[in-house]
Amino acid sequence: SVVIRTPAFWLILTSLFIISTASSGVILHLMPYLTEESGISAKSAVGVISGFTASGAFATLAIGAISDRLPPRLLMAGSYLVSSAAMGLLIITDSLPEAYLFAILQGFAAIGINLTAPMLLAEYYGRWTIGSMYGIVRAAQVTGFAIGALISGVVYDATGSYKLAFLIFLVIALISAFFILVAKRPNPNLRRTSSAGV
């Protein structure tokens, strides 16, 4: 009850919810976008998706090392900004190298967000509440995943293109970064009192 009364928690939660809509809205429709709108073959598009996964694996190691030197709030905001850049690139992608660059950037950003979110919550509120807090956060993210894919489908049906949806998701990523940057650390005393519950 103490944690959820802080503005920072709701800013973090909201940022993760809306970026999840953006992430799923792009990735779950990536294959048809690449083949139908970017002129990339189905075989090459599968390779791009594999590149996205491989990038995430590398990002896990890289962000683990970087997190020892930079605060999670900046890493998380940076991941959102990388995601927005990746989506901007995807909108103008018309070649395989550009598609692979998108995959690398978006894979890095996606893992960065997922790794730094629990770090940030632990830093702000203490590790003794991380389980219950992260459960709430993950529920919001899963809801966002479902909504994002729907948004892309609706936009495609209405316009015949995914570009408008991806532009919306780019803006969402920027808004998410802003939310994290203004989500200042709560009063340090909260770390001691939040052990009574979320």
Secondary structure, DSSP 8 states (H G I E B T S, - for coil): --GGGSHHHHHHHHHHHHHHHHHHHHHTTHHHHHHHTS---HHHHHHHHHHHHHHHHHHHHHHHHHTTTS-HHHHHHHHHHHHHHHHHHHHH--SHHHHHHHHHHHHHHHHHHHHHHHHHHHHHH-GGGHHHHHHHHHHHHHHHHHHHHHHHHHHHHHHS-SHHHHHHHHHHHHHHHHHHHH-----TTHHHHGGG--
